[in-house]
Amino acid sequence: MTTAATDTMRTEPVRLRDQPGRDFEDFVVGDVYEHSPGRTITQQDNIWFSLLTMNQHPVHCDDEYGKTTEFGQCLVCSPLTVSVLVGLSVRDVSYRAIANLGWKDIRMTAPVFAGDTLYADTEVLAKRVSQSRPTEGIVTVRTTGRNQKGVVVCTFERSVLVKCRHAAGG
């Protein structure tokens, strides 16, 4: 059995398989996972995401409009920022999750622009065995996203439901 997001499991004498993710028992309150690699956001990403989500605000897709704003350029759509940060954290936090249970306290603390590279780390805030599903546990984490300059651009908490290893006989 493996315990870390970067462990491998020997499947045959010369064959190894990557074993991403964590079981409930592997989460330790106070641990911080530094996710890598980062992700550079392009204006194409921004426009596609805006089209996909039907966000028609011109600040995301109209360069001339963006120049007239206090930022002097287009902004990355904030739900795209959150989505990328969640994605960066999946391997460490929710790769083995049964379900995301919710997000709260989402804060957009600085603008994100096309060309910015996002990095994230996630702190384990709490964990408990589920009362209604005793073979599973609820883990609550806080993810912090920073740009390439180290400026915090977004923070949020989320809770995930994960299997307990003891339930699987491990």
C-alpha positions as CSV (number, residue, x, y, z in Angstrom):
1,M,0.0,0.0,0.0
2,T,1.2,3.5,-0.7
3,T,0.8,6.7,1.3
4,A,1.9,9.7,-0.8
5,A,0.8,11.2,-4.1
6,T,4.1,10.4,-5.7
7,D,4.5,6.8,-4.6
8,T,4.7,3.9,-7.0
9,M,3.5,0.3,-6.6
10,R,5.4,-2.7,-8.0
11,T,3.0,-4.6,-10.2
12,E,5.6,-7.1,-11.6
13,P,9.3,-7.6,-11.0
14,V,10.3,-4.9,-13.5
15,R,7.1,-2.9,-13.8
16,L,6.1,0.1,-11.6
17,R,2.8,1.9,-11.6
18,D,2.3,5.5,-10.4
19,Q,-0.1,5.6,-7.4
20,P,-1.5,9.2,-7.1
21,G,-3.8,10.4,-4.4
22,R,-4.4,9.6,-0.8
23,D,-6.7,7.6,1.4
24,F,-8.4,9.1,4.5
25,E,-5.6,7.9,6.8
26,D,-2.9,9.6,4.8
27,F,-4.2,13.1,5.4
28,V,-2.6,14.9,8.4
29,V,-4.1,18.1,9.7
30,G,-1.5,20.8,9.2
31,D,0.3,19.2,6.3
32,V,0.7,21.4,3.3
33,Y,1.0,20.0,-0.2
34,E,2.9,22.0,-2.8
35,H,1.4,21.2,-6.1
36,S,3.4,21.0,-9.3
37,P,3.8,21.8,-12.1
38,G,2.2,25.2,-12.4
39,R,-0.1,26.2,-15.2
40,T,0.3,29.2,-17.5
41,I,-3.0,30.7,-18.6
42,T,-3.4,31.9,-22.1
43,Q,-5.9,34.3,-23.6
44,Q,-7.1,31.4,-25.7
45,D,-7.8,29.4,-22.5
46,N,-9.7,32.5,-21.2
47,I,-11.8,32.9,-24.3
48,W,-12.6,29.2,-24.6
49,F,-13.6,29.1,-20.9
50,S,-15.8,32.2,-21.3
51,L,-17.5,30.7,-24.3
52,L,-18.0,27.3,-22.7
53,T,-19.6,28.9,-19.6
54,M,-21.5,31.6,-21.6
55,N,-19.8,34.4,-19.8
56,Q,-20.2,37.3,-22.2
57,H,-18.5,40.0,-20.2
58,P,-16.2,41.9,-22.6
59,V,-13.4,42.2,-20.0
60,H,-12.5,38.6,-20.7
61,C,-12.5,38.6,-24.5
62,D,-12.3,42.2,-25.9
63,D,-8.8,43.6,-25.8
64,E,-10.0,47.1,-26.7
65,Y,-12.5,47.0,-23.9
66,G,-9.9,45.6,-21.5
67,K,-7.6,48.6,-22.3
68,T,-10.3,51.0,-20.9
69,T,-10.5,49.3,-17.5
70,E,-8.4,50.0,-14.5
71,F,-6.3,47.0,-15.3
72,G,-5.5,48.2,-18.8
73,Q,-6.0,44.7,-20.3
74,C,-8.4,41.7,-20.3
75,L,-8.8,39.7,-17.1
76,V,-8.9,36.0,-16.8
77,C,-12.4,34.8,-15.9
78,S,-12.3,34.1,-12.2
79,P,-14.1,30.7,-12.4
80,L,-11.3,29.6,-14.7
81,T,-8.7,30.6,-12.0
82,V,-10.6,28.6,-9.4
83,S,-10.9,25.6,-11.8
84,V,-7.2,25.6,-12.6
85,L,-6.3,25.8,-8.9
86,V,-8.6,22.9,-8.1
87,G,-7.1,21.0,-11.0
88,L,-3.6,21.6,-9.7
89,S,-4.6,20.1,-6.4
90,V,-6.4,17.0,-7.6
91,R,-3.3,14.7,-7.6
92,D,-2.6,15.4,-3.9
93,V,-6.1,16.0,-2.5
94,S,-8.9,14.4,-4.5
95,Y,-7.5,11.9,-7.0
96,R,-9.1,9.1,-4.9
97,A,-12.1,11.1,-3.7
98,I,-15.6,9.7,-4.0
99,A,-17.0,13.2,-4.2
100,N,-16.4,16.9,-3.8
101,L,-18.8,18.0,-1.0
102,G,-18.5,21.7,-1.4
103,W,-16.4,24.8,-1.7
104,K,-16.6,27.9,0.6
105,D,-14.9,31.2,1.3
106,I,-13.6,31.6,-2.3
107,R,-11.6,34.8,-2.4
108,M,-10.2,36.4,-5.5
109,T,-7.5,38.5,-4.0
110,A,-5.6,39.8,-7.1
111,P,-6.3,39.9,-10.8
112,V,-5.1,37.2,-13.1
113,F,-4.1,38.0,-16.7
114,A,-3.3,36.0,-19.8
115,G,0.3,34.9,-19.5
116,D,0.3,34.5,-15.7
117,T,1.4,31.2,-14.4
118,L,-0.5,29.8,-11.5
119,Y,0.9,27.8,-8.6
120,A,-0.9,26.3,-5.7
121,D,-0.5,24.7,-2.3
122,T,-3.1,23.1,-0.1
123,E,-3.2,22.8,3.7
124,V,-5.2,20.1,5.4
125,L,-7.5,21.9,7.9
126,A,-9.6,19.1,9.3
127,K,-10.7,15.5,8.9
128,R,-13.2,13.2,10.4
129,V,-14.9,9.9,9.7
130,S,-18.3,10.4,8.1
131,Q,-21.2,9.8,10.5
132,S,-23.5,8.5,7.7
133,R,-20.8,6.5,5.8
134,P,-18.3,5.1,8.4
135,T,-16.1,3.5,5.8
136,E,-15.4,7.0,4.4
137,G,-14.0,10.2,5.7
138,I,-14.4,13.9,5.1
139,V,-11.3,16.0,4.6
140,T,-11.4,19.8,4.5
141,V,-8.5,21.7,2.9
142,R,-7.6,25.3,2.0
143,T,-6.0,25.9,-1.3
144,T,-3.9,29.1,-2.0
145,G,-3.1,30.1,-5.6
146,R,-0.2,32.4,-6.4
147,N,1.0,33.9,-9.7
148,Q,4.6,33.7,-11.0
149,K,5.5,36.7,-8.8
150,G,4.3,35.0,-5.7
151,V,1.2,37.2,-5.3
152,V,-1.8,35.4,-3.8
153,V,-4.6,35.5,-6.4
154,C,-7.1,33.2,-4.9
155,T,-7.9,31.2,-1.8
156,F,-10.7,28.7,-1.1
157,E,-11.7,25.9,1.2
158,R,-13.2,22.6,0.0
159,S,-14.3,19.4,1.5
160,V,-13.9,16.0,-0.1
161,L,-15.2,12.5,0.7
162,V,-12.5,9.8,0.6
163,K,-12.4,6.1,1.3
164,C,-10.9,4.9,4.6
165,R,-8.2,2.3,3.9
166,H,-9.3,0.2,6.9
167,A,-12.7,-0.2,5.1
168,A,-10.9,-1.9,2.2
169,G,-9.0,-4.2,4.5
170,G,-5.7,-2.3,4.0
